[in-house]
Amino acid sequence: MVTPRIEINLRKIAHNAKTLKELYGSKGIDVIGVTKVVCGDTKIAEIILKSGIRILADSRISNIKKMRDAGIQAQFLLLRTIYSQANDVVNYADISLNSELSVIKELSKFAVKQDKTHKIILMVELGDLREGIMPSVLENTVKEIIKLKGIKLVGIGTNLACFGGIKPDNEKMEHLSSIAKNIEDKFKLKLKFISGGNSANYNWFMATKDVGKINNLRLGESIFLGCETLDRKPIPKLFTDAFTLIAEVIELKTKPSLPYGDIHQDAFGNTPKFHDIGEIRRALLGVGLQDVLVSGLMPISVIDILGASSDHLIVNAKQTDLKVGDTVKFNLNYGALLAAMTSPYIIKKYK
């Protein structure tokens, strides 16, 4: 079978999606399935929908277009709205996250042209310092938004634990609930979405006795990798091995562990350092940094990853019985999964 490939267990993804929907639903929180790490893969999107999740989210409008063109019947949320893409955003996305008034005005312009009403969730900055309006100017922004034609404000949201690694805790979620209530009361609105964050909210959810007004989370990593994202601990009853990367041994020789000669920069501008442990069984695998984030790979067999170049992964085969033509399996973290699913050189195989 062709290598390198990533094997995708749709049954395990379906189990994780269904289990998480039921878990969060027990406290009145609905789940949006985020497909960006799998590049809007249509087979995976179908499985998520069959598991009971009704809204799919992606950060790239091209992925949403791909899913729509494939006939995926869902509501689509765009996670990253770009000014120059406003026409396509209105055309393909039902809802979008927004934090810039100028972008929302551009969405309004194209919504009017297309005779549509485009829904938006306004993102509020609560400390992670990625996207979000500062709370101090939120009311003035909402005042401007509700004047716009073709735009409907349907929610307030925040994003945590992505850029700054800031934990979504009771204080943050209570703050968001308070912001949402103030907006609803002041402007006589009923917000459908109070979106408290992402897979990092698991620990808060499990510990809190009161979720306040939070009624929505946007989940990707916990669906696909079965873990929360503050400490990457597995979530009980979820599969953590729905994706497996498989690479082929293309060379296997006994060689020194320490390169010899004058050491300078490698192909990526780094000056490598090595430890001399004598001669080792050194295997080259047919996958590299152009395909995957090597630091996010975890070998399933007892081997050590020594490093990688663009096209080769170098491992210490140790006492395994590997030979040329054999395959080696790896689990992946989020970064490695993102790179592997994005790479056109890695075959996707479903089971």
N, C-alpha and C positions, 0 to 999 in steps of 0.2 A: 504494500500500500504506500501511496505517495507520502513523503516527508519533506520538510517538517509539516506537521498538522496539529490542529487543536481539536480534541474530541469533546463534544458538547452533549452532556446528558440532560435532555429535555425533561425527563421525568423528575429529576432532582430539582431542576429550576422550578417546575410546576409545584412541587411539594413545598419548596421554600416560599414561593409567592403566596400560595393558599394559606400556609401556616402563619405567615406574617400578617396577612389581611385579617385573619381571624383573631390573632393576638391583639393587634392595635384596635380592631373593631370592638373588643371587649370593653374598652373605655371610650368608645365613641369617636375614634380617630380613623379616618379613611386613608387609604394608601394610593399613591400615584407610582406607577412603575417607570423607573428611569432607564432608558435603553442606550444612553450615550456610550457606556463602556463596551457595548457590543455593536456599536455603529448602526443602531437601528435595524439589527438583524430581523428579518421578517418572520422566520420560523420561531425565533425566541419571543418576538412580539405576540404572535398568535398564542403561544403557550401561556404567557402572562395573562392575556385576556381570558383564556379558558379557565384560568385559576380564579377568576372573579374580580380582577382589577379592571376598571373601566377607563382610566385615563393613563395615557403613555406620555412620557416627557423625554425630550432630547435637547441637547444644547446646539445642535446643528440643523438648520432648516432643510439641508439636503437629505438628512436621515428621515425627517418627517415626510418629505416629499416621496422618498423611496417607499416608506411604509404605506402611504396613501395610494401610490401607484400600484402597489401589490394588493390593494383591496382590503387592507387592515381596517376593520370597523371599530374605531375608537375615537374618543376625544383626544386631541393632541395639544400638549403644553410645550411651548418653547422656553428653555431655561436661560438662554443668552440671546438678547435681542440687539441686533446691529442696525444702526441708522440706515445704512445703504441697502439693507435687505428688507426694508419695511413693506414693500409691495408684496414680496413673497411670504413674509410673516403673516400678513392679513389673508393671503390666498390659501396658505396651507395649514396654519396653526389656528386652533380655536381660541387658545388662551396663551398669553406670554407673560413672563416675569419682566418687570421693568423698574428702573430706578432713575431714569433721566427724562425730564419733562420734554426736552426737544425731540427725543425719540418717540415719545407717546404722541406728540403733535404730528409727527410724520406718519405714524400708524393711523391716526385720525384722518389724515388727508387721503390715504389709500383706502381706508375703510369706506369713506364717503364715495370715492370713485367706484369701488366695487359693490356699493350698495349693501354693505355688511355691517354688523356690529361686532367689533373685536373686543374680547374680554381681556382684562389685565389684572394681574396680581402685583401690587406695589410692594417692592422689597425695602425693608427697613434695616439700617445698620445697627447691630447690637454688639459690635466689638471684634468680629473676626476680620474686618477691614477688607472684604472683597466687595461685592455689590451691595448697595443699599442707601436709601435716603437717610440723612441724619434726622433723628426724631424731632429735633427743634424746628425743622422746616417742613415737617410732614403735613401739617394742617393746611398751610399755604399751597402746597403741591396738590393736595386733594381738591382744594377749592378750584384750582385751575383745571384739573382733570375732568371734574364733573360738568364743566362747561363745554367740553369737546364733543363734537358730533362723531358718531360711529364708534365711540369708545365706552365701554362699561366697566367700571371698577367693581370687581367681584371678590377681591381678597387682599389681605395683608400677609406678608411673609417675611421670613428672615433666613439667612444662611450662616451656619456656624461650623467650626471644625474642618474647614476646607483650606483656607489660606493661613489664618493665624492659629489654627488648632484650638480655638476657644470652645470650651465645653458648654453644651446646651444643658443648663441646670434649672432648678426651680426659679431662681431669680430671673434668668433670661426669659423663661417661658411665661412667668407672671408679668414681666414687663411687656412682652408681646401681646398678651391677653388684654392688659390695661390699655395699650395703644389701640388695639382693635375696638375695644368698647368705647373709647373716647371718640374714635372716628365715626362709629355707628351712631352714637348719641348726638354728636355735633351736626352731622350731615344727614341724619335720618336715613341711614343706609342699613341694609341687611347684607353683610358680607358672607358669601358662601364658603370661602376658603380662609381659614386662619392657619397658615402653613408654617409649622414650627421648625422645619428643618429636614434632616435626612437620616441616614442610617446611624449617625452619631447620637441620635436622640433615644436610643434603646435603653441605656442605663437610667436616664431621667424617667422614661415611661414606666419602667419596672419599679422604680422606687417611689414615684409620686402617688399620693392618694387623690390628688385633684389635678386634672389636666387643664383646668380653666377653660378658656375659649378655644384652645388648640384643637382643631378637628381634622388636620391633614398633615401628612408627612410624605416626602418625596424619597423613595427608596430605590437604590441601585445595588450597592455593594452587598448589603445584607441579603438581597434576593439571590444574587449570583454567587457569592462566596460564603454566605452563611455566618457572617460575623458582624459585630458592632465595630465602629470605626474610631473609637477613642483609643482603645488598647488592642484592637484586632482579636478580641477573644471570641471564640465560637458561641453562637446563640443556641441554647438547648433545642434539640429536636430538628435542627436544620442541617442540611448537607453542606460541607465545606469543600467538596471535591467534584463539583458539577463540571469543571473544566480541567482538562489534562493536556499539557503540551508534550508532543512526542517528536523526538529528533533522532536521526540515524548516525551511527558510528561510521565515519568515512576514513579514519586512520587510527590504528592502535599500535603503538610501539613503546618499548622501554627506552626512556630518555632521561637525562639528568633533570632534576627539579629546578636547578639554577641555570638560567641562561648564561652563556659565556661570551665574553667580549665586552667592549665599552658600552654601557647602558646610557641611552639618551631617551628622547620622547618616543612614545608609541604612536600608533596611527591616529589617536584622538588627542594628542598633545599632552598626555600625562607621562610622568616619569615613573615607571613601575618599580616596585620593590618586591623581592622574592626571598623565601626562606629555603635554605639548603637542607633537604631531608633525604638526600641521596637519589639514587635512580628510582623512577616510578613508572607504572604502567599508565602512559599518557594517551588519552583518547581525544580525538577531534570529532566534534559533532557538527552536522550540517545545519546549523542555525547560528545567528549572530545578532549583533547589536542593531542591524538594520531591520530585524524581525521582532525583537522582543527586548524588554528591559531585563537584562540578565540578573541584576541584583534582586529582582523580584521572583526568581525561580527557586523552587525547593525540590531537590531530587527525591524521588520516591525510593530509589535504590541507594545502597551504601556507597556513594561516591562523593568526591569533593569538587566543586566548581573552582577552577583556578583563575579563570578570566575569559575574555572574549575579544574578538576583533569584529569587523563588519559582518563577516560571513561564517565565522567559526567560533564554536564554544569549546573551550579546552577544559578537560576534567581529569582528575586523578581517578583512574578506574579501580584502584585498590585491589581487593581480592575477588572482585566480581569475575564472572566467566564471560564477559563481553568479548565479542569479536566483530570484525568489520561486517557491516550489513545489519547488525542488531540495532534495536531501538532502545532509547532511554526515555523514561517518563518523568515529568515534572508537574508538581502543583504550582499555582501562580498566585501572586498577590494582585492587588488592584492595578498597580502600575504595569505589571507584566501582562495582565489580561487585556488592559487597554491597548498596549502596543501590539500584542499578538492578534487581536481582533481587527486592528487597523491595518496590519501588514497585508499587502496583496500576495506576499510570497508564502504565507502560511495557509494551508488548505483547511477549511472548516468541515468537520465531519460530525454528523448528528447521530445520536443513538438514544 
